[in-house]
C-alpha cells in the first residue's frame, strides 16, 4: 500500500485521512465516494489480496474532518 499514489486515484474518490496501527496489521481510512459499493469495489481491486476492507457509510451530521470546514464526508 505504500506504493499507492493518491494523486492517481479515480477522480470521484477522495482519501480524506488515514491512520495505520504501529504493527501495520490494521488501518482506518476516511473516504469521500459516490457510494459504498463503488469504494468497496475499488479497494477490493486495489488491495484485495493484501487486506480485508470493511466499508460503510457514515452520517454527514456526525462527521468532522479537520481542515475541511463544515464539508462532511459522505462515505
HELIX and SHEET records of a PDB file:
HELIX    1   1 UNK A    6  UNK A    8  5                                   3    
HELIX    2   2 UNK A   36  UNK A   47  1                                  12    
HELIX    3   3 UNK A   60  UNK A   62  5                                   3    
SHEET    1   A 2 UNK A  14  UNK A  20  0                                        
SHEET    2   A 2 UNK A  27  UNK A  32 -1                                        
END                                                                             
